[in-house]
Amino acid sequence: MTSMITEARPVQFSGAVPDAADVVVIGGGVAGVAAAYYLAKRGRSVFLAEKGRVAAEQSSRNWGWVRQQGRDPAELPIMIEANRLWRGLAAETGEADLAFTQSGCLYLAKDAAAMAKYSGWHDLAKRHQLDTTLLSAAEVRQRYPMAAGDWAGGMITPSDGRAEPFVAVPALARAAERAGAVIREACAVRTLDVQNGRVAGVVTEAGRVRADRVVLAGGAWSTYFAANAGLDLPQLAVRSTVMRTEPAPDVIGPNISSPGLAIRRRADGGYSVTSGDLAEHFLSPKSFRYFAKYLKLMKASAKDVRIRVAAPKGYPGAWGAKRRWGADEASPFEAMRIVNPDPSPVVVERVRQRLGQRFPDLAGVKVAEAWAGMIDVTPDAVPYVGEDHRLAGLFYATGLSGHGFGIGPAIGKLMAELVVGQTPAHDLTRFRTERFFDGSPIVPGPY
C-alpha cells in the first residue's frame, strides 16, 4: 500500500465539462474539494477541475494531523470549527474514509523558553475555551513515558486528532459529487475568462466554462496561475518530507511534536513520522521577486531553512518554465500533472537516527515508504481566504502553508459563504489578498 496518489492511479472523477456553472473551482486538494462540497450542498452548480488527480499533491502527502493546538490566533476560531466538522463528516457523508480519530496533540518542550511560548499560546486557548493543558516536566514523565528525553514540560490539547489524507480527500470529493458537484480529473484550467473587469469563466484544456465566480485552490501552482492572469500573488513552494513505518506496536497515543521528530499513529497500524525541522526551497525567479517579503518569516521560523539551487524541470516556477500562455496554448499544468518530489535524504536520515532514540519502544521499526510534497507558503505563513482585491469574482483558498489538511473543511465552508455573498462566520481580515501590497506589516504566524 502507498500513501501517495500519482498519475498511475486511474482517473476516478470524470464528469463532463459543462458549458456553464455557478462556480468553477480550480484544484482538487482539500480546500478546493471542501469548497465544492459546501457549495453543492447550498444548491449551487459547481464544476471542479483538477489538472492531475484529486488530492495527489500536498493534500495527500501531509502529516494527517487535525490540530487546533499552536494555530495562528486568526486561524484558531476557524480551526475549532474545522475540528467540529471533522467529527461529523463520516456520518454526514456516509464515507468511512472521512473518519476522525480523537487522539490529542502533544507538544514537548526542550527548555524554559519553549515552555514560555506554550504558556502564551495556552492563554489564547483559554480565551477560546479549548481543553488545552500545560504539563510540567514531572507530568510529561508520568503520562508519556514512551517519549524518552529530559523534557522541560509540554502542552496537550486532547480534543485534537487525526485522519488519513490520501483516502479522506477523495472521499469528500465523492460526497461532493453526490451533492451535485461535477468533478473532472486530468483537466487543467489554463486561464481565466475576464470580461468588463470581472471574472466571466475559465478556459480549460477541454473547453470554456462560463461562470461569474471562480475559486482558485491550486496549492503551490496558484501563484503561477494568478501571474498568467496579471495578478501578483506572493507565494513560494517548500518541500516537506514524510515517512510511514511498517506496522508497529501501539505505544503512542497522541500526535506528538518534539524537537526534531513528529509522529502520529496511522489507521494501517504504522506511524507517520518526520523530522519536522527542515524546510527546503528550490530557487526560482519568484524566490528573488519575493525575497524581501519572506525575510521576517525566515527569521521567525524554528525550522532549518535550506535553499536548493534549482527545482527539477516542470516543477512549479522552475527555471525555463513558461511564464505566460494563452487560452489556446498548453499550460505548465498540463506539462506537470502531479508534482512528485523525491523525499529529502536529510529528513530520512534524521528520522532513521532519531526514531528509536526518542521512542525506544519503536527501535528497529523500519520505514516502509518515504515521500515529499510541495507546500504553498505565504510570506506570513497564513492563507489567502477571500476575493481578490483587483478582480471581482476571483476567490482564493490557497497559501495554506502546510496547515491546510486539518483546517480544510472549514476553509471550504467559508469559501461557500463568501461565494454566495453571505457574511462569513469568521473574521478574515488577516487573510485578505491585499495585505502584502497595502503597507501592512508582515506578521509571521507559526511555521
Summary of the structure (lengths in Angstrom):
residues: 447
radius of gyration: 20.9
end to end distance: 30.4
largest distance: 65.6
contacts: 1616
relative contact order: 0.20
helix: 32%
strand: 24%
